């Protein structure tokens, strides 16, 4: 068996639940196993909490989540572990391109800009088609053994051709949103290729028995831009990537306050906005410090006084330490599909400062768990930073509220509990149809 290929994810995450997806080579055929820390789906007997007599058999389908990427291993591992506490997991399969298909996609989408090359390789019509056919092959291979598929994202169509198995999609963003973002930071698709991709994505949504989204913002995109009926799309949120939940760190309010930024893509995550705002904020709070964790080089022209630029890393223990040592988390993203790192920061009782854009108002309750500034408004961002730097009681109160908010609303168990009534209804309708 060999590791699946996967492209780097956007940010590191803390927590356990490491997931490893393996497969036989294309010549040997398909195998469907995913092993977790403390959980082996391929051989364990699982208890269906909703219906112990007749457990619903689920098959997970995803792309890019089972290889070398520790962030995906953590996130998808914890999600599928939560599903496995309620259903019988037949397996989880990564339908990403392999072998000659992978090589061909890489070559035909070459671009001298490495980041754009990655996006072109991941988001192209050839890859969408091949991943969809891989998903169909998996279902046909397991014919009679699966009651429902759970597809992560919409970069393939698990019902590309008839399999006789209903399925749901769980997604955090849409291609329409990516293509129409004012900064075009993550969409390589243009013109006819974009139109064709949107057709493929629309078919995937309309063929699904139901669509779960992390945010109402994305739900509205699926309703308005893809023509899906409102009753077929539900918001279930997303889980913080911790298991177990971290202990509450002890912070010394007498120390120089520290801000933390985590974002591999410096511009997309608004690192330039933060540096400009931080320079303004230090005029009022000169002892403030900023830790900047990013993969990109910092462009010339920014003041880095009291700024510590850290190399991007996957050391989860170190990331957790950074959360524990910070006082405020700042992420003024220009495009954010959800905001996993904001939930992680909240778990460490950090108030977050972000911008009133996309789903940020759902992840951060403005004035209750953090602060939101208008997009691209450096002065307003600086004012929010100054407010939390100067008011220790306020930032501690917002941080505690953020931690409570995450514990009550943003766990993977909560996500699955919100999915359960819909899954039960789908299975009931399937039984009545048969």
C-alpha positions in Angstrom: 0.0 0.0 0.0 1.2 3.5 -0.7 0.3 7.0 0.6 -2.3 8.9 -1.3 -1.1 12.2 -2.8 -2.5 15.4 -1.4 -1.8 19.1 -1.9 -0.9 21.3 1.0 -3.8 22.7 3.0 -4.2 26.3 4.1 -3.2 26.1 7.8 -2.2 23.8 10.6 -4.6 22.6 13.2 -4.2 21.3 16.8 -5.7 18.1 18.1 -5.6 14.4 17.6 -7.8 12.2 15.5 -5.1 11.6 12.9 -6.5 9.9 9.8 -4.6 7.9 7.3 -6.2 6.8 4.0 -4.5 4.0 2.1 -5.2 2.3 -1.2 -3.9 -0.4 -3.5 -2.3 0.8 -6.7 -4.5 1.3 -9.8 -3.3 -2.0 -11.2 -4.4 -3.9 -8.1 -7.8 -2.3 -7.9 -9.6 -0.5 -5.1 -9.5 -0.9 -1.4 -11.4 1.1 1.2 -9.8 1.6 4.5 -9.2 4.5 6.8 -7.4 4.0 10.1 -7.7 6.5 12.9 -6.0 6.9 16.2 -8.2 4.7 18.4 -10.5 3.9 15.5 -10.3 1.4 12.6 -13.2 1.8 10.3 -12.4 -1.2 8.0 -12.8 -3.8 10.7 -14.4 -2.4 13.8 -18.1 -2.9 14.7 -19.7 0.4 15.2 -22.8 1.3 17.2 -25.5 3.3 15.5 -26.9 5.4 18.3 -30.0 6.4 16.4 -31.0 2.9 15.3 -29.0 0.1 16.9 -31.0 -2.7 15.3 -30.5 -1.7 11.7 -27.4 0.5 11.5 -27.2 2.8 8.4 -24.1 2.0 6.4 -22.1 5.1 5.3 -19.3 5.5 2.8 -17.2 8.6 3.0 -15.9 10.2 -0.3 -13.4 13.0 -0.4 -10.5 14.4 -2.4 -7.2 15.5 -1.1 -7.8 14.5 2.5 -6.0 11.3 3.0 -2.3 11.8 2.2 0.6 13.6 3.7 -1.5 16.6 4.8 -1.7 16.5 8.6 -4.3 19.3 8.7 -6.7 17.2 6.5 -5.8 14.1 8.5 -6.9 15.8 11.7 -10.0 17.5 10.4 -11.5 14.7 8.4 -10.4 12.1 11.0 -12.4 13.9 13.7 -15.4 14.3 11.4 -15.5 10.7 10.4 -14.9 9.6 14.0 -18.0 11.5 15.0 -20.0 9.9 12.2 -18.8 6.5 13.3 -20.2 7.0 16.7 -23.7 7.1 15.1 -23.4 5.0 12.0 -21.6 2.0 10.6 -18.8 3.3 8.5 -18.1 1.0 5.6 -15.0 3.0 4.6 -13.6 6.3 3.5 -12.2 6.7 0.1 -10.0 9.6 -1.4 -11.0 9.8 -5.0 -8.1 12.1 -6.0 -6.2 11.5 -9.2 -3.5 8.8 -9.1 -0.7 7.6 -11.4 -1.0 8.7 -15.1 -4.1 10.8 -14.4 -2.3 12.7 -11.7 0.8 13.3 -13.9 -1.3 14.4 -16.8 -3.3 16.9 -14.8 0.0 18.3 -13.3 1.6 18.7 -16.8 -1.4 20.1 -18.7 -2.0 22.7 -16.0 1.6 23.9 -15.6 2.1 27.6 -14.6 5.3 29.3 -13.4 3.5 30.6 -10.4 3.5 27.6 -8.1 0.4 28.5 -6.1 -1.6 29.1 -9.3 -0.2 25.8 -10.7 -1.6 24.0 -7.6 -5.0 25.6 -8.0 -5.1 24.8 -11.7 -4.2 21.2 -11.1 -6.8 20.8 -8.4 -9.6 22.7 -10.1 -9.9 21.7 -13.8 -12.5 19.9 -15.8 -10.4 16.8 -16.4 -9.7 16.4 -12.7 -13.4 16.9 -11.8 -14.4 14.2 -14.4 -11.8 11.7 -13.3 -12.6 12.1 -9.6 -16.3 11.7 -10.3 -15.6 8.4 -12.2 -13.4 7.2 -9.3 -16.3 7.9 -6.9 -18.7 5.9 -9.1 -16.2 3.0 -9.3 -15.9 2.9 -5.5 -19.7 2.7 -5.1 -20.0 0.0 -7.7 -17.3 -2.0 -6.0 -19.3 -1.8 -2.8 -22.7 -2.4 -4.4 -25.1 -3.7 -1.8 -22.9 -2.8 1.1 -23.6 1.0 1.4 -26.8 2.8 2.2 -25.6 6.4 1.9 -22.5 8.2 0.7 -21.1 11.3 2.5 -19.2 13.5 0.0 -16.9 16.2 1.3 -16.8 19.2 -1.0 -18.1 19.6 -4.5 -14.9 19.1 -6.6 -16.4 15.9 -8.0 -19.9 14.3 -8.5 -20.4 11.0 -6.7 -23.5 10.5 -8.8 -21.8 11.2 -12.1 -23.5 8.0 -13.4 -26.2 5.9 -11.7 -25.1 3.9 -8.7 -28.4 3.3 -6.9 -27.0 4.8 -3.7 -28.3 8.1 -2.4 -25.7 10.6 -1.1 -25.3 13.9 0.7 -22.7 16.6 0.2 -21.0 18.5 3.1 -19.2 21.6 1.8 -17.7 24.9 3.1 -17.6 27.0 -0.1 -18.7 27.1 -3.8 -16.8 27.6 -7.0 -19.2 30.6 -7.8 -18.1 32.3 -4.6 -14.4 31.7 -5.4 -14.7 32.9 -9.0 -16.6 36.0 -8.0 -14.4 37.1 -5.1 -13.2 40.6 -5.8 -9.5 39.5 -5.4 -9.6 36.3 -7.5 -7.1 34.7 -5.1 -8.2 31.1 -5.4 -10.0 30.6 -8.6 -8.0 29.6 -11.7 -11.2 29.1 -13.8 -12.3 31.6 -16.4 -14.8 31.9 -19.3 -16.1 28.7 -20.8 -14.1 26.5 -18.4 -15.7 28.2 -15.4 -19.1 27.9 -17.0 -18.6 24.2 -17.6 -17.3 23.7 -14.0 -20.3 25.4 -12.6 -22.5 23.1 -14.7 -20.7 20.1 -13.2 -21.0 21.5 -9.7 -24.7 22.3 -10.2 -25.4 18.8 -11.3 -23.6 17.4 -8.2 -25.7 19.6 -5.9 -29.0 18.7 -7.7 -28.3 15.0 -7.8 -27.5 14.9 -4.0 -30.3 13.8 -1.7 -29.3 16.8 0.6 -26.5 19.3 1.0 -25.0 20.3 4.3 -23.1 23.6 4.6 -20.9 25.0 7.3 -22.4 28.5 7.0 -25.6 30.2 6.0 -23.4 32.4 3.7 -22.6 29.3 1.6 -26.1 27.9 1.9 -27.4 31.1 0.3 -24.8 30.7 -2.6 -26.1 27.2 -3.3 -29.7 28.5 -3.3 -29.1 31.6 -5.4 -26.3 30.6 -7.8 -27.1 26.9 -8.3 -30.9 26.9 -8.2 -31.2 24.2 -5.4 -34.5 24.2 -3.4 -34.2 25.7 0.1 -35.5 22.5 1.8 -32.6 20.5 0.4 -29.8 22.6 1.9 -29.1 22.8 5.7 -26.5 24.6 7.8 -24.7 22.3 10.2 -21.6 24.3 11.1 -18.1 22.9 11.4 -16.2 21.4 14.3 -13.1 22.7 16.1 -10.2 20.4 15.4 -9.4 19.3 19.0 -9.8 16.0 20.7 -9.7 16.4 23.6 -10.6 20.0 24.1 -7.6 22.0 25.4 -7.3 23.1 28.9 -7.8 26.8 29.6 -4.4 28.5 29.6 -3.3 30.9 32.3 -2.4 34.3 31.0 -0.6 37.1 32.9 -2.4 40.4 32.1 0.7 42.2 33.3 2.9 41.0 30.4 3.1 42.8 27.1 0.0 41.9 25.1 0.6 39.6 22.1 -1.3 39.3 18.9 -1.2 36.1 16.8 -1.8 35.6 13.0 -1.8 32.2 11.3 -2.2 32.2 7.5 -0.1 30.4 4.9 -1.2 32.8 2.2 -0.1 36.2 3.4 -2.2 38.4 1.1 -5.4 36.3 1.0 -5.4 36.1 4.8 -4.9 39.9 5.1 -1.4 39.9 6.5 -0.6 43.2 4.8 -3.7 44.8 6.4 -2.7 43.5 9.8 0.9 44.8 9.6 -0.3 48.3 8.6 -3.0 48.3 11.4 -0.5 47.0 13.9 1.9 49.8 13.1 -0.9 52.3 13.9 -1.9 50.4 17.1 1.6 50.5 18.5 1.5 54.3 18.6 -1.1 53.8 21.4 0.3 50.6 22.8 4.0 50.6 22.1 4.8 47.4 24.1 2.3 45.3 22.0 3.8 42.3 20.1 2.8 40.4 17.0 3.6 36.9 16.0 3.1 36.2 12.3 3.0 32.6 11.1 3.0 32.5 7.3 4.5 30.6 4.4 4.9 33.6 2.2 7.7 36.1 2.3 6.8 39.5 3.8 6.9 42.2 1.1 9.2 45.1 1.5 8.0 48.3 2.9 6.3 47.1 6.1 7.5 48.0 9.6 8.4 44.8 11.5 9.2 46.4 14.8 7.9 44.2 17.6 6.9 41.7 14.9 8.1 38.1 15.1 7.8 36.4 11.7 7.7 32.6 12.2 8.3 30.0 9.6 5.2 28.0 8.6 5.2 24.6 10.3 3.0 21.6 11.0 4.2 21.0 14.6 0.8 20.8 16.4 2.3 21.1 19.9 4.1 24.3 18.8 0.9 25.7 17.2 -1.0 25.0 20.5 1.7 26.7 22.4 1.3 29.8 20.2 -2.4 29.9 20.9 -1.7 29.6 24.7 0.9 32.4 24.7 -1.2 34.9 22.7 -3.8 37.4 24.0 -5.6 38.2 20.7 -6.0 36.4 17.4 -6.3 38.5 14.2 -7.3 37.2 10.8 -8.5 40.0 8.4 -8.9 37.6 5.5 -9.9 38.7 2.0 -11.3 35.3 1.4 -12.2 32.7 4.0 -14.2 29.6 3.4 -14.9 29.1 7.1 -12.2 30.0 9.6 -10.9 26.8 11.3 -8.1 28.7 13.0 -10.6 31.2 14.5 -12.4 28.3 16.2 -9.0 26.9 17.4 -8.1 30.3 18.9 -11.5 30.5 20.6 -10.9 27.1 22.1 -7.9 28.7 23.8 -10.1 31.6 25.1 -8.7 34.0 22.5 -10.9 36.8 21.3 -10.6 37.1 17.5 -10.5 40.2 15.3 -11.6 39.7 11.7 -13.5 41.5 9.0 -17.3 41.6 8.3 -17.1 39.5 5.2 -18.4 36.1 4.0 -19.1 33.7 7.0 -17.0 35.6 9.6 -20.2 37.0 11.2 -21.3 33.4 11.9 -17.9 32.3 13.4 -17.4 35.5 15.4 -20.2 37.2 17.3 -19.3 40.8 16.9 -18.9 42.4 20.4 -19.6 39.1 22.1 -16.8 36.7 21.1 -14.6 39.0 19.1 -14.7 42.1 16.9 -15.3 42.6 13.2 -14.0 45.5 11.2 -15.1 46.6 7.7 -13.2 44.9 4.9 -10.0 46.7 3.7 -10.4 49.4 6.4 -7.0 49.6 8.1 -8.0 52.4 10.5 -11.0 50.4 11.7 -8.9 47.3 12.1 -6.3 49.2 14.1 -9.1 50.7 16.3 -10.4 47.2 17.1 -6.8 46.0 17.9 -6.3 49.0 20.2 -9.6 48.4 21.9 -8.6 44.9 22.9 -5.0 45.8 23.7 -6.0 48.5 26.1 -9.1 46.8 27.7 -7.8 43.7 29.4 -11.2 42.9 31.1 -12.9 43.1 27.7 -10.6 40.8 25.9 -10.7 38.3 28.7 -14.5 38.4 28.7 -14.7 38.0 24.9 -12.2 35.2 25.0 -14.1 33.2 27.6 -17.3 33.8 25.6 -15.6 32.6 22.5 -14.5 29.4 24.2 -18.0 28.7 25.5 -19.4 29.4 22.0 -17.1 26.9 20.4 -17.8 24.2 23.1 -21.6 24.6 22.7 -21.9 25.1 18.9 -18.7 24.0 17.0 -17.8 20.4 17.8 -17.8 17.6 15.3 -20.3 15.7 17.5 -22.7 18.7 17.2 -22.2 18.7 13.4 -23.3 15.1 13.1 -26.2 15.6 15.5 -27.5 18.3 13.2 -27.1 15.9 10.2 -28.9 13.0 11.9 -32.6 14.0 11.3 -31.9 14.6 7.6 -30.1 11.3 7.2 -32.9 9.5 9.0 -35.4 11.1 6.7 -33.4 10.2 3.6 -33.2 6.6 4.7 -36.9 6.5 5.6 -37.8 7.8 2.1 -35.5 5.2 0.5 -37.1 2.4 2.4 -40.6 3.6 1.4 -39.5 3.9 -2.3 -38.2 0.3 -2.2 
